Amino acid sequence: MRGLYLLSIAGAILLVGSLHTAVATETDNKTGEFVATKEWQVIQEGQAIPKGLHVRINMQTGLKEAKLLDEDERDTALQSQPGNNVVENEQLSLDYKPDLIEESLRIVKEKKKSYAELRKAYKEFQKNFRTDGELIVQLIDQYRNFSKTPQESELRAKLESLENLEYLLHQIDNALLFIDNSGLDDVLLPIVVNDTNTALRVSAMRVLGSLASNNPKAQIKVFEKNFGSHLAQILISSGNSGEISAALHAFGALLRKFPLAQQRILSTSGTQALIRVLQSPEVELRSKSKVVTLISDLILEKRSVLETSKDAPDAASTIAQYVLLEFEPWLQSQGFCSAVDSVLSKDFLHLLEQPDVVEQFATALETTESLCRASWSQNSGLRHALLTIRNRYANSQDEYRLEVSQVLVQLCERLFNKPKHTEFQTHSPKMPLEAKYL
């Protein structure tokens, strides 16, 4: 029994000794030399590590970690050292670069903070997110809730709603959704027909133009609501440049590539409205250039369809609609030729600094040349205006003006057919031709 007792005591002493050795080793490793393996291990604060380890900062925990280099990493490291001199057992403490470590930790914390802020912002965005369709329905409902009688306090909110609609309704599907939710009846039609505020009418017509542009289904709905005659009436009666410009935009969006609307609207008040804008002394030249551009586009559209679709078997109905159009005779009956002649003869000095407007007029003159040649070729005022602008641009250093001058040269040669006349010759910059007339 005594021998067995002594053996038990000896065993206990050995176990205690082993535990003490293990604890001591673990404690030493925390503060002593770092024992590297092929797996990532955390480097304790102030612990030195051997040179030649792969060291990183864990971006998730922010702790320093190290491991032995892989074979390919070891070869690269050896090759990069001058003379391949490897120093063994040399220790390198990360404490030698505390600023780098602190900066890395700071970046990790900032990224964590930024990520949290982004998540919060995204949740708020999801909470307030609306599709285009939801926004359109919301804007229509908002407009329905406005007072039926004009109130100054609501004007800003109405204008903002219309501005948002103008942006949204460029999309074809959005425009059709607006129409399906009675947007034409509840929002645009009351403003265009009855509202006395010019700013609201201008915004509503811009929305109308945005909605109908290159959107055949929307054009049909706008036509059925008789917007064409309302726009024509605005063009006839208004003297406000902004209102006329917006009405022309909507008018053109409704008529282009829609022969039925052209037939019904231009045969009644539509052509008269366009000529009225040309004849009005209150309307600026830029708006008048939009009128002649629209007229030119509609004439060219008909010519193009009749020329390119005559052999297409499925285009018979479209061709028939364009054949019924008598736009050019309507223009003649409303005084188009004399109206254009008057604009250019009286306002050509204002055109000298507006080459883009001159180009629009020149293009329209070319398109309608066959319609008005008899009167234009005999008009000395028109001839003088075109030649003056042509010679001013011909002596310009601006490439765009030079191009417009060439268009005018060709136009004048066709209209007046006097190439040997001295006024068609190139004049010296010292004495430009227009000086003879000013």
C-alpha angles and dihedrals in degrees: 000000000000092000091051091050092051090050091053091051091051091050092051091051091051092049092050090048092051092050091049091051092050093048091047091050092050091047092049092050091056093057103016133058118337112242106214126207134174089269126077112263130185115252111224121230110280093003115143120225131202119257118259100043127131104248126189142160113238104236091206099049100022090227127133115247135181141184141170116284117259117243095260091045090049092052091049092048093050093049092050093056116092110256091356089267106164116197111208128211092008109146125216121193120207087218087079087076106037093150091059093050094046091049091050092050091048091052091050091052092047091050090051089050093046091049091052091049091049091052090050092048091048091052090051089048091052090049093054099033117127129182120231090256093052091048092051093050089046092052092049091050090047091054092048089056094056117103116273089226117068113262124185092216091062097046097091093048091049092050091049091051092051091047090054091048092051089057096044098045095062084086111084095222092047091052092052091048089053090052093046089054092055094257093146093052099038102036118017106030096054091050097046094045106033113013116107096199110101095203092055092048091050092050093046092052090049089054089049091052092048091050097048100041111116090342111116096184091051091046090057092051092047090049092050090054088058094240089146095070092043091053091047090053091052090051090051098046107030125092096182113110095209092050093047091049092051092046091051090051092053092040092054093045089054097047105040114103090356107105095176091057090045091052095048099039103035093046090060123030100335100084091042090053093053093049090046090059090051092050097046114103089202095063118090121240094249092060090047090052088055089055095053090044091054091047091049092048093051092049092048091046092058093045092049094050093048092048101042102034101046092097096041110104094206095050098071096105092047092049090049091055093051092046089059091055112102097178097144094054088048090053091051093049092052094050101255096153095052092042093057091043090053094048094052096040095050103034104034092113089061089050094059091084096040107069093164091057090046090053091052091051092046091052091050091048090053092049095049096035094111090050097053106021094111094058100032096050090058097045113101093188093058091045092051092048095050094046093048092052091043094053094044091053093042090062093047125109090216113104094211093054090049090054092050090049090057090053089052092049091056092044093051092048091054096043101042101021095205105124093158094057112115092236091067093056121099110265129210116257087236091068112021117195096245089063088073090062102039 
